[in-house]
Amino acid sequence: MILKHNFVDILAREIYPALIEVENNAIKKIEKISENCIGYFLPGFIDSHVHVESSLIIPSEFARMAVVHGTVATVSDPHEIANVLGMEGVLYMIENGKKVPFHFIFGAPSCVPATMFETAGAVLNSDDVEKLLSHPDIYYLAEMMNFPGVLNGDVEVLKKIDLAKKLNKPIDGHAPGLRGEMAQKYIDAGINTDHEAYTYEEGLDKLKRGMKILIREGSAAKNFAALIPLVKDYNNMIMFCSDDKHPDSLLLGHINTLVAKAVQIGYDVFDVLKCACINPVEHYKIPVGLLKEGNSADFIVVENLQDFKVLQTYIQGKKVADNGESLIKSVPSEVINNFTVGLKNKNDFHYLPKENEQVIECIDGQLITNTLIVPAELCTTKNDVLKLVVVNRYSRAPVATCFIKNFGLKKGAIASSVAHDSHNIISVGVNDEEICNAVNLVIKHKGGLSAVNKNEELILPLPVAGLMSNDDAWKVAADYTKIDDFSKNNLGSTLKAPFMSLSFMALLVIPSIKLSDLGLFDGNKFEFI
């Protein structure tokens, strides 16, 4: 196969017409030519940190959609399914990803369960992590969310880090807000990256200490605007990631949208492309081609270097996307799950606010929350203070309840079995009956997203671990859009991505307060309220 387009040499910082010859899945020859060419050759885009499970589709379906946007690889942490199914879940992701032409770069989840303050479906101890790190398809130790354990010298935490060091595998970080001497101690432990920085000052502090920063723009957490100025002086140490991306937003774009946005607001195109295409390959030492002779033929052709419209995507010499159409076919997939809870009744959700209730304040577009003190009489739908509950999906247990502000629901309830990181059932609603109905709808389907209002109910079933659908990616995106629109236009939610935001209200490792199935939790002090 011979192709002719303009060649973008990112490291040499030059562009020229070129011929590329592909043979046996690799680039045999790159030759400068004198012809006028349209389109531009680029190495493929790489998402440097993502939980594929959060797209609500299995890896093979994720790949089908991502290649349309020029993504050829993802650095994927299978932490979500590991919390539900342990080793079995991680191996499921690896094997399903192998069924399609795409580079899934999986890591060994480092924190399963994420904390001891919640009930998960599985445990991965240091012996399990050692087995995973020795697996040929595991490239790194995934995000070390237990930063207090690192700072306090937790033996099991440090053992996992040492295992990765011995195998010379990178170690991903997760340390929101950590700066100064504490950040240095975390970095000195051997942790190389962080995708949780959400201010310029925090990102700069970590960069100066030698840590690489992943600029995140997902469906819920959006840190691009705050962190993109760092590219100007630190392009060698920056990567782009989505972290968590729902199917409706993946349908619209992926890393290509961040590249276009950065270039359009004035950042150097070579600097930006280095962050999007080169740095992840070099940092994670992954087998993705970089448009060099002898490399795997992983590259894309874009229309121009302004909006980066992807014309074709090639992986290992095979065209996998052409002018917005995915050429990867769906493949059969088994269903694995861990869902044993029985149906609930309205009385299970009874909880009255205290005189001065500690209320979670949800912040649209962020994973962090604030703590509010709200008088009992103001814990009402009219004041946008709603009940939030978490239901243990793995065994019979009392329901955890609290109150939350800023979801904006005027009626009904929504619920989800995607609730980071243990993936119990989480729900928010205007009263106990609506919450009970939403939760039971999820239980009946052994996982899913639900939205209810009196006689109306919608469900997006997620039969794979209660996290993913094994249906066609575009159908899942359409079904998700429908239930998302219902939660906003019918129930009144004011959030950009209410289900994504809901899923993070149980994520204890992000301050300030969250709710697990065991109770209200202080993410700063790392203790129950």
RODO-2510 file (C-alpha; in nm, 4 decimals, decimal comma):
residues 529
     n   res          X          Y          Z
     1     m     0,0000     0,0000     0,0000
     2     i     0,1348     0,3427    -0,1004
     3     l    -0,0150     0,6697     0,0249
     4     k     0,0759     1,0321    -0,0514
     5     h    -0,0023     1,3222     0,1803
     6     n     0,1805     1,5989     0,3641
     7     f     0,4063     1,4496     0,6287
     8     v     0,4109     1,6141     0,9720
     9     d     0,7455     1,5423     1,1359
    10     i     0,6654     1,6419     1,4936
    11     l     1,0131     1,6047     1,6437
    12     a     1,1931     1,7774     1,3516
    13     r     0,9166     2,0416     1,3497
    14     e     0,8701     2,0400     0,9727
    15     i     0,6034     1,9520     0,7167
    16     y     0,6623     1,8280     0,3624
    17     p     0,4879     1,6190     0,0905
    18     a     0,5728     1,2516     0,1296
    19     l     0,5050     0,9008     0,0109
    20     i     0,4521     0,6279     0,2709
    21     e     0,4785     0,2640     0,1716
    22     v     0,3215     0,0064     0,4043
    23     e     0,4101    -0,3616     0,3910
    24     n     0,3412    -0,6459     0,6366
    25     n     0,1694    -0,4154     0,8897
    26     a     0,4739    -0,1856     0,9111
    27     i     0,6039     0,1293     0,7444
    28     k     0,8567     0,0125     0,4858
    29     k     0,9507     0,3519     0,3418
    30     i     0,8927     0,7253     0,3942
    31     e     1,0059     0,9317     0,0976
    32     k     0,9987     1,3089     0,0498
    33     i     0,8347     1,3980    -0,2856
    34     s     0,7905     1,7140    -0,4907
    35     e     0,4173     1,6710    -0,5649
    36     n     0,1482     1,8932    -0,4162
    37     c    -0,0522     1,6868    -0,1671
    38     i    -0,3727     1,7268     0,0285
    39     g    -0,4230     1,5910     0,3801
    40     y    -0,1627     1,5372     0,6514
    41     f    -0,0013     1,2241     0,7908
    42     l     0,0126     1,2181     1,1721
    43     p     0,0907     0,9524     1,4298
    44     g    -0,2367     0,8375     1,5851
    45     f    -0,3835     1,0109     1,8901
    46     i    -0,3494     0,8424     2,2292
    47     d    -0,5709     0,8805     2,5349
    48     s    -0,3098     0,8643     2,8101
    49     h    -0,5515     0,7731     3,0896
    50     v    -0,9011     0,6326     3,0561
    51     h    -1,1340     0,3882     3,2245
    52     v    -1,2959     0,2241     2,9236
    53     e    -1,5749     0,0998     3,1495
    54     s    -1,6963     0,4574     3,2001
    55     s    -1,7879     0,4765     2,8323
    56     l    -2,0563     0,2183     2,9215
    57     i    -1,9348     0,0008     2,6323
    58     i    -1,6928    -0,2923     2,6228
    59     p    -1,3387    -0,2386     2,4843
    60     s    -1,4126    -0,3787     2,1380
    61     e    -1,7037    -0,1352     2,0963
    62     f    -1,5003     0,1529     2,2410
    63     a    -1,2369     0,0905     1,9747
    64     r    -1,4972     0,0948     1,6976
    65     m    -1,6028     0,4461     1,7992
    66     a    -1,2628     0,5878     1,8997
    67     v    -1,0870     0,5142     1,5685
    68     v    -1,3292     0,7464     1,3880
    69     h    -1,1632     1,0303     1,5822
    70     g    -0,8079     0,9188     1,5040
    71     t    -0,7420     0,7428     1,8334
    72     v    -0,5172     0,4399     1,7854
    73     a    -0,4442     0,3569     2,1507
    74     t    -0,5644     0,4106     2,5031
    75     v    -0,3700     0,3800     2,8261
    76     s    -0,6511     0,2015     3,0055
    77     d    -0,6926     0,1396     3,3772
    78     p    -0,9409    -0,1507     3,4250
    79     h    -0,9871    -0,0412     3,7839
    80     e    -1,3667    -0,0185     3,7583
    81     i    -1,4324    -0,3780     3,6561
    82     a    -1,1579    -0,4952     3,8935
    83     n    -1,3558    -0,3516     4,1851
    84     v    -1,6519    -0,5642     4,0775
    85     l    -1,4876    -0,8856     3,9564
    86     g    -1,1196    -0,8691     4,0497
    87     m    -0,8679    -1,0551     3,8313
    88     e    -1,1481    -1,2067     3,6200
    89     g    -1,2611    -0,8584     3,5221
    90     v    -0,9129    -0,7395     3,4227
    91     l    -0,8558    -1,0464     3,2057
    92     y    -1,1972    -0,9979     3,0452
    93     m    -1,0968    -0,6468     2,9354
    94     i    -0,7649    -0,7672     2,7927
    95     e    -0,9204    -1,0538     2,5967
    96     n    -1,2109    -0,8497     2,4630
    97     g    -0,9726    -0,5736     2,3512
    98     k    -0,7667    -0,8253     2,1555
    99     k    -1,0631    -0,9067     1,9338
   100     v    -1,0300    -0,5818     1,7377
   101     p    -0,7438    -0,3906     1,5662
   102     f    -0,6643    -0,1352     1,8368
   103     h    -0,3909    -0,0801     2,0967
   104     f    -0,5351    -0,1215     2,4463
   105     i    -0,2518    -0,0515     2,6902
   106     f    -0,3838    -0,1911     3,0167
   107     g    -0,2426    -0,1321     3,3640
   108     a    -0,2578    -0,3322     3,6868
   109     p    -0,5141    -0,1680     3,9184
   110     s    -0,3329    -0,0609     4,2330
   111     c    -0,6244     0,0140     4,4650
   112     v    -0,8933    -0,2548     4,4728
   113     p    -1,0872    -0,1734     4,6766
   114     a    -1,0074     0,1952     4,6493
   115     t    -1,0429     0,2377     5,0261
   116     m    -1,1430     0,0303     5,3285
   117     f    -1,4373     0,2646     5,3819
   118     e    -1,6630     0,1025     5,1196
   119     t    -1,7812    -0,2406     5,0098
   120     a    -1,6380    -0,3643     4,6807
   121     g    -1,6910    -0,6898     4,4953
   122     a    -1,3269    -0,7954     4,4947
   123     v    -0,9796    -0,7409     4,6387
   124     l    -0,6481    -0,7272     4,4522
   125     n    -0,3632    -0,7620     4,7011
   126     s     0,0063    -0,7237     4,6259
   127     d     0,0331    -1,0890     4,5194
   128     d    -0,2453    -1,0320     4,2631
   129     v    -0,0789    -0,7117     4,1446
   130     e     0,2501    -0,8991     4,1035
   131     k     0,0766    -1,1564     3,8801
   132     l    -0,0796    -0,8815     3,6720
   133     l     0,2422    -0,6819     3,6364
   134     s     0,4097    -0,9986     3,5072
   135     h     0,1378    -1,0405     3,2424
   136     p     0,2658    -0,9502     2,8916
   137     d    -0,0379    -0,7294     2,8259
   138     i     0,0028    -0,5181     3,1419
   139     y     0,2266    -0,2160     3,0871
   140     y     0,2145    -0,0122     3,4081
   141     l     0,0866     0,0157     3,7651
   142     a    -0,2399     0,2056     3,7393
   143     e    -0,3267     0,5137     3,9411
   144     m    -0,2161     0,4963     4,3027
   145     m    -0,5213     0,6623     4,4528
   146     n    -0,4278     0,5788     4,8085
   147     f    -0,1949     0,8765     4,8404
   148     p    -0,2379     0,8815     5,2209
   149     g    -0,1072     0,5235     5,2185
   150     v     0,1964     0,6345     5,0176
   151     l     0,2642     0,9304     5,2454
   152     n     0,2188     0,7230     5,5620
   153     g     0,4290     0,4297     5,4424
   154     d     0,1536     0,1679     5,4211
   155     v     0,3365    -0,1633     5,3751
   156     e     0,0984    -0,3128     5,1179
   157     v     0,0882     0,0101     4,9140
   158     l     0,4677     0,0388     4,9049
   159     k     0,4999    -0,3280     4,8116
   160     k     0,2852    -0,2715     4,5002
   161     i     0,4971     0,0302     4,4042
   162     d     0,8209    -0,1664     4,4552
   163     l     0,6915    -0,4477     4,2324
   164     a     0,6395    -0,2006     3,9465
   165     k     0,9837    -0,0496     4,0030
   166     k     1,1527    -0,3897     3,9878
   167     l     0,9841    -0,4605     3,6538
   168     n     1,0706    -0,1101     3,5286
   169     k     0,7052    -0,0286     3,4673
   170     p     0,5674     0,3260     3,5054
   171     i     0,3501     0,4118     3,8055
   172     d     0,0496     0,6376     3,7577
   173     g    -0,0555     0,8831     4,0249
   174     h    -0,3801     1,0227     4,1599
   175     a    -0,3288     1,3072     4,4039
   176     p    -0,5876     1,5872     4,3736
   177     g    -0,4726     1,9076     4,5404
   178     l    -0,1454     1,7601     4,6679
   179     r     0,1339     2,0185     4,6542
   180     g     0,4602     2,1195     4,8180
   181     e     0,6525     1,8782     5,0393
   182     m     0,3680     1,6264     5,0457
   183     a     0,3621     1,6147     4,6643
   184     q     0,7399     1,5699     4,6644
   185     k     0,7153     1,2766     4,9036
   186     y     0,4520     1,1167     4,6803
   187     i     0,6697     1,1671     4,3713
   188     d     0,9829     1,0412     4,5483
   189     a     0,8005     0,7130     4,6132
   190     g     0,8297     0,6521     4,2381
   191     i     0,5027     0,7881     4,1047
   192     n     0,5444     0,9433     3,7607
   193     t     0,2162     1,1061     3,6520
   194     d    -0,0940     1,2796     3,7770
   195     h    -0,4246     1,3397     3,5974
   196     e    -0,6033     1,4984     3,8935
   197     a    -0,4467     1,8460     3,8921
   198     y    -0,7256     2,0977     3,8487
   199     t    -0,5495     2,4331     3,8815
   200     y    -0,2581     2,5823     3,6903
   201     e    -0,0653     2,6350     4,0138
   202     e    -0,1031     2,2726     4,1197
   203     g     0,0008     2,1454     3,7772
   204     l     0,3043     2,3746     3,7688
   205     d     0,4140     2,2710     4,1175
   206     k     0,4046     1,9030     4,0221
   207     l     0,5818     1,9610     3,6899
   208     k     0,8650     2,1478     3,8596
   209     r     0,9061     1,8483     4,0895
   210     g     0,9466     1,6137     3,7928
   211     m     0,5957     1,4707     3,7670
   212     k     0,4261     1,4506     3,4269
   213     i     0,0810     1,6076     3,4020
   214     l    -0,2086     1,4552     3,2091
   215     i    -0,4517     1,7258     3,0996
   216     r    -0,7975     1,5797     3,1486
   217     e    -1,1153     1,6661     2,9632
   218     g    -1,3814     1,4024     3,0224
   219     s    -1,7581     1,4010     3,0493
   220     a    -1,7537     1,5209     3,4112
   221     a    -1,4056     1,6511     3,4968
   222     k    -1,2913     1,9289     3,2655
   223     n    -0,9460     2,0693     3,3417
   224     f    -0,8274     2,1654     2,9919
   225     a    -0,8821     2,5409     3,0282
   226     a    -0,6920     2,5597     3,3575
   227     l    -0,3960     2,3447     3,2537
   228     i    -0,3379     2,4026     2,8802
   229     p    -0,1040     2,7035     2,9421
   230     l     0,1466     2,4517     3,0845
   231     v     0,2057     2,3160     2,7319
   232     k     0,4053     2,6240     2,6332
   233     d     0,6990     2,5521     2,8638
   234     y     0,6498     2,1831     2,9481
   235     n     0,5433     2,0124     2,6250
   236     n     0,7855     1,7255     2,6962
   237     m     0,5986     1,6459     3,0196
   238     i     0,2340     1,6867     2,9176
   239     m    -0,0168     1,4328     2,7834
   240     f    -0,3901     1,4477     2,7096
   241     c    -0,6534     1,2180     2,8569
   242     s    -1,0272     1,1808     2,9018
   243     d    -1,0278     0,9646     3,2198
   244     d    -1,4046     0,9054     3,2058
   245     k    -1,6045     0,9622     2,8887
   246     h    -1,9688     0,8720     2,8369
   247     p    -2,0755     0,7352     2,4976
   248     d    -2,2580     1,0475     2,3843
   249     s    -1,9451     1,2603     2,4161
   250     l    -1,7207     0,9871     2,2689
   251     l    -1,9550     0,9895     1,9703
   252     l    -1,8698     1,3576     1,9141
   253     g    -1,4941     1,3466     1,9620
   254     h    -1,1976     1,2275     2,1607
   255     i    -0,8350     1,3459     2,1906
   256     n    -0,8699     1,5085     1,8462
   257     t    -1,1007     1,7721     1,9965
   258     l    -0,8391     1,8710     2,2568
   259     v    -0,5714     1,8986     1,9893
   260     a    -0,7936     2,1178     1,7733
   261     k    -0,8952     2,3363     2,0658
   262     a    -0,5336     2,3896     2,1760
   263     v    -0,4116     2,4818     1,8266
   264     q    -0,7085     2,7083     1,7581
   265     i    -0,6406     2,9160     2,0708
   266     g    -0,2792     2,9685     1,9695
   267     y    -0,0619     2,6870     2,1030
   268     d     0,2167     2,5609     1,8780
   269     v     0,0952     2,2723     1,6627
   270     f     0,4149     2,0696     1,7078
   271     d     0,4041     2,1126     2,0868
   272     v     0,0409     2,0044     2,0994
   273     l     0,0926     1,7024     1,8746
   274     k     0,3895     1,5940     2,0839
   275     c     0,1575     1,5821     2,3862
   276     a    -0,1148     1,3950     2,1982
   277     c     0,0881     1,1462     1,9933
   278     i     0,4496     1,1105     2,1071
   279     n     0,4753     1,1527     2,4843
   280     p     0,2412     0,8655     2,5817
   281     v     0,4281     0,6192     2,3584
   282     e     0,7631     0,7175     2,5060
   283     h     0,6469     0,7344     2,8680
   284     y     0,4587     0,4042     2,8766
   285     k     0,6981     0,2288     2,6330
   286     i     0,4089     0,1033     2,4279
   287     p     0,4191    -0,0735     2,0883
   288     v     0,2500     0,2006     1,8879
   289     g     0,4134     0,3291     1,5708
   290     l     0,5377     0,6886     1,5481
   291     l     0,5541     0,7331     1,1693
   292     k     0,9072     0,6038     1,1322
   293     e     1,0431     0,3462     0,8913
   294     g     1,0200     0,0028     1,0477
   295     n     0,7465     0,1107     1,2933
   296     s     0,4049    -0,0478     1,3151
   297     a     0,1843     0,1303     1,0594
   298     d    -0,0285     0,3164     1,3139
   299     f    -0,1138     0,6594     1,1771
   300     i    -0,3935     0,8894     1,0694
   301     v    -0,4659     1,1284     0,7849
   302     v    -0,6296     1,4588     0,8767
   303     e    -0,7801     1,7176     0,6457
   304     n    -0,5947     2,0146     0,7956
   305     l    -0,3989     2,1266     1,1006
   306     q    -0,6702     2,3538     1,2386
   307     d    -0,9766     2,1421     1,3144
   308     f    -0,7987     1,8066     1,2631
   309     k    -1,0889     1,6396     1,0878
   310     v    -0,9855     1,2748     1,0617
   311     l    -1,0081     1,1331     0,7099
   312     q    -0,8563     0,7888     0,7714
   313     t    -0,7175     0,5883     1,0604
   314     y    -0,4725     0,3004     1,0105
   315     i    -0,3691     0,0482     1,2761
   316     q    -0,0974    -0,2047     1,1948
   317     g    -0,1404    -0,1173     0,8288
   318     k    -0,5146    -0,1841     0,8262
   319     k    -0,7583     0,0976     0,7499
   320     v    -0,9983     0,0984     1,0456
   321     a    -1,1855     0,4255     0,9846
   322     d    -1,2695     0,6149     0,6692
   323     n    -1,4347     0,9597     0,6537
   324     g    -1,6268     0,9262     0,9779
   325     e    -1,7193     0,5608     0,9368
   326     s    -1,5718     0,2875     1,1533
   327     l    -1,4555    -0,0164     0,9557
   328     i    -1,4220    -0,2341     1,2669
   329     k    -1,7036    -0,4845     1,2992
   330     s    -1,8780    -0,5759     1,6255
   331     v    -1,7621    -0,9015     1,7810
   332     p    -1,9555    -1,1407     2,0091
   333     s    -1,8941    -1,0916     2,3799
   334     e    -1,9820    -1,2904     2,6886
   335     v    -2,1483    -1,1318     2,9917
   336     i    -1,9846    -1,1481     3,3348
   337     n    -2,1311    -0,9863     3,6458
   338     n    -2,1443    -0,9731     4,0254
   339     f    -2,4857    -0,8492     4,1358
   340     t    -2,6661    -1,0168     4,4260
   341     v    -2,8758    -0,7533     4,6069
   342     g    -3,2530    -0,8026     4,6376
   343     l    -3,5252    -0,5470     4,5717
   344     k    -3,5711    -0,2632     4,8212
   345     n    -3,8789    -0,0990     4,9698
   346     k    -3,9522     0,2660     5,0358
   347     n    -3,8834     0,2406     5,4102
   348     d    -3,5220     0,1381     5,3417
   349     f    -3,4525     0,4959     5,2338
   350     h    -3,6069     0,6770     5,5315
   351     y    -3,3768     0,9407     5,6759
   352     l    -3,4606     1,2850     5,8152
   353     p    -3,2085     1,5699     5,8091
   354     k    -3,0485     1,6803     6,1329
   355     e    -3,0948     2,0330     6,2658
   356     n    -2,7784     2,1401     6,0848
   357     e    -2,7166     1,8818     5,8144
   358     q    -2,3772     1,8337     5,6463
   359     v    -2,4664     1,8472     5,2772
   360     i    -2,2560     1,7544     4,9733
   361     e    -2,2319     2,0404     4,7236
   362     c    -2,1875     1,8964     4,3751
   363     i    -1,9775     2,1179     4,1459
   364     d    -2,0642     2,0881     3,7779
   365     g    -1,7617     1,9858     3,5706
   366     q    -1,5521     1,8815     3,8711
   367     l    -1,5017     1,5672     4,0777
   368     i    -1,4292     1,7615     4,3948
   369     t    -1,7201     1,8662     4,6171
   370     n    -1,7776     2,1249     4,8868
   371     t    -1,9289     2,0776     5,2316
   372     l    -2,2342     2,2842     5,3225
   373     i    -2,4111     2,3151     5,6569
   374     v    -2,7835     2,3419     5,5790
   375     p    -3,0669     2,3827     5,8346
   376     a    -3,3116     2,0900     5,8294
   377     e    -3,5997     2,3065     5,7071
   378     l    -3,4002     2,3987     5,3944
   379     c    -3,3274     2,0389     5,2953
   380     t    -3,6031     2,0462     5,0367
   381     t    -3,6519     2,0043     4,6627
   382     k    -3,7452     2,3721     4,6398
   383     n    -3,4017     2,4613     4,7791
   384     d    -3,2365     2,2016     4,5492
   385     v    -3,1235     1,9903     4,8440
   386     l    -3,2117     1,6305     4,7592
   387     k    -3,1629     1,2916     4,9174
   388     l    -2,8631     1,0889     4,7979
   389     v    -2,8394     0,7163     4,8727
   390     v    -2,5904     0,4346     4,8158
   391     v    -2,7136     0,0729     4,8168
   392     n    -2,4726    -0,2194     4,8619
   393     r    -2,5020    -0,4334     4,5458
   394     y    -2,2974    -0,7253     4,6740
   395     s    -2,4853    -0,8231     4,9920
   396     r    -2,7847    -0,7328     5,2061
   397     a    -2,7029    -0,4229     5,4134
   398     p    -2,8581    -0,0992     5,5376
   399     v    -2,8849     0,1864     5,2875
   400     a    -2,6497     0,4821     5,3331
   401     t    -2,8186     0,8212     5,3040
   402     c    -2,7335     1,1905     5,3082
   403     f    -2,8313     1,5115     5,1287
   404     i    -2,6823     1,6771     4,8217
   405     k    -2,7174     2,0174     4,6550
   406     n    -2,6986     2,1260     4,2878
   407     f    -2,8492     1,8286     4,1031
   408     g    -3,1503     2,0436     4,0222
   409     l    -3,4090     1,7650     4,0000
   410     k    -3,7629     1,8995     4,0372
   411     k    -3,9288     1,5563     4,0280
   412     g    -3,8474     1,1884     4,0050
   413     a    -3,5104     1,0213     4,0616
   414     i    -3,2128     0,8798     3,8777
   415     a    -2,9985     0,5819     3,9775
   416     s    -2,6871     0,4049     3,8537
   417     s    -2,4786     0,0940     3,9213
   418     v    -2,1791     0,2940     3,7988
   419     a    -2,0644     0,4506     4,1268
   420     h    -1,6901     0,4948     4,1598
   421     d    -1,5056     0,3096     4,2774
   422     s    -1,6851     0,0120     4,4287
   423     h    -1,9851     0,0427     4,1972
   424     n    -2,2645    -0,0015     4,4419
   425     i    -2,5980     0,1509     4,3399
   426     i    -2,6202     0,5278     4,3809
   427     s    -2,9373     0,7337     4,3441
   428     v    -3,0606     1,0895     4,3929
   429     g    -3,4238     1,1968     4,3926
   430     v    -3,7009     1,4111     4,5320
   431     n    -3,8544     1,1506     4,7666
   432     d    -3,8108     0,7981     4,8995
   433     e    -4,0680     0,6390     4,6695
   434     e    -3,9081     0,7741     4,3506
   435     i    -3,5598     0,6783     4,4734
   436     c    -3,6808     0,3266     4,5562
   437     n    -3,8336     0,2875     4,2097
   438     a    -3,5138     0,4053     4,0389
   439     v    -3,2952     0,1739     4,2496
   440     n    -3,5206    -0,1294     4,1948
   441     l    -3,5183    -0,0729     3,8194
   442     v    -3,1381    -0,1028     3,8271
   443     i    -3,1571    -0,4128     4,0508
   444     k    -3,4072    -0,5877     3,8199
   445     h    -3,1640    -0,5508     3,5288
   446     k    -2,8575    -0,6404     3,7407
   447     g    -2,7009    -0,3088     3,6499
   448     g    -2,7756     0,0001     3,4497
   449     l    -2,8743     0,3655     3,4497
   450     s    -3,2345     0,4472     3,5367
   451     a    -3,4562     0,7552     3,5462
   452     v    -3,8112     0,7535     3,6829
   453     n    -4,1000     0,9913     3,7359
   454     k    -4,4358     0,8562     3,8562
   455     n    -4,5516     0,6352     3,5669
   456     e    -4,2506     0,7030     3,3434
   457     e    -3,9322     0,4989     3,3611
   458     l    -3,6246     0,4623     3,1458
   459     i    -3,3417     0,2116     3,1811
   460     l    -3,0109     0,1670     3,0001
   461     p    -2,9127    -0,1907     3,0932
   462     l    -2,5443    -0,2583     3,1696
   463     p    -2,5200    -0,6377     3,1917
   464     v    -2,1380    -0,6593     3,1830
   465     a    -2,0325    -0,6137     3,5476
   466     g    -2,3172    -0,3652     3,5907
   467     l    -2,0820    -0,1211     3,4170
   468     m    -2,1003    -0,1816     3,0424
   469     s    -2,3358    -0,2781     2,7644
   470     n    -2,2208    -0,5314     2,5075
   471     d    -2,4534    -0,3756     2,2507
   472     d    -2,3534    -0,1691     1,9468
   473     a    -2,1667     0,1462     2,0554
   474     w    -2,3842     0,3818     1,8516
   475     k    -2,7036     0,2302     1,9924
   476     v    -2,5709     0,2668     2,3468
   477     a    -2,4820     0,6306     2,2740
   478     a    -2,8354     0,6948     2,1447
   479     d    -2,9934     0,5227     2,4465
   480     y    -2,7676     0,7162     2,6815
   481     t    -2,8589     1,0451     2,5116
   482     k    -3,2266     0,9626     2,5573
   483     i    -3,1995     0,8942     2,9318
   484     d    -2,9645     1,1905     2,9816
   485     d    -3,2136     1,4216     2,8060
   486     f    -3,4974     1,2797     3,0179
   487     s    -3,3076     1,3529     3,3399
   488     k    -3,2560     1,7126     3,2288
   489     n    -3,5659     1,8076     3,0310
   490     n    -3,8232     1,6002     3,2176
   491     l    -3,6814     1,5728     3,5689
   492     g    -3,5055     1,9101     3,5671
   493     s    -3,1381     1,8326     3,6370
   494     t    -2,9206     2,1369     3,5738
   495     l    -2,5922     1,9443     3,5421
   496     k    -2,4132     1,8975     3,2087
   497     a    -2,3739     1,5226     3,2707
   498     p    -2,5988     1,4230     3,5634
   499     f    -2,5236     1,0485     3,5487
   500     m    -2,1490     1,1052     3,5269
   501     s    -2,1602     1,3518     3,8167
   502     l    -2,3759     1,1096     4,0167
   503     s    -2,1230     0,8300     3,9661
   504     f    -1,8504     1,0361     4,1346
   505     m    -2,0505     1,1237     4,4455
   506     a    -1,9328     0,7923     4,5937
   507     l    -1,5645     0,8437     4,5030
   508     l    -1,4097     0,8752     4,8481
   509     v    -1,0555     0,9534     4,7307
   510     i    -1,1671     1,2919     4,5934
   511     p    -1,2423     1,5595     4,8574
   512     s    -1,4254     1,7110     5,0229
   513     i    -1,7155     1,4839     5,1243
   514     k    -1,8718     1,1838     4,9505
   515     l    -2,1095     0,8989     5,0357
   516     s    -2,0157     0,5300     5,0383
   517     d    -2,2429     0,2366     5,1170
   518     l    -2,1070     0,2596     5,4738
   519     g    -2,1780     0,6281     5,5339
   520     l    -2,0870     0,9932     5,4763
   521     f    -1,7125     1,0348     5,4369
   522     d    -1,4610     1,3174     5,4805
   523     g    -1,2139     1,2944     5,1895
   524     n    -0,9724     1,5411     5,3495
   525     k    -0,9394     1,3670     5,6861
   526     f    -1,0001     1,0214     5,5326
   527     e    -1,2550     0,9250     5,7959
   528     f    -1,6313     0,8859     5,8328
   529     i    -1,8405     1,1842     5,9285
***
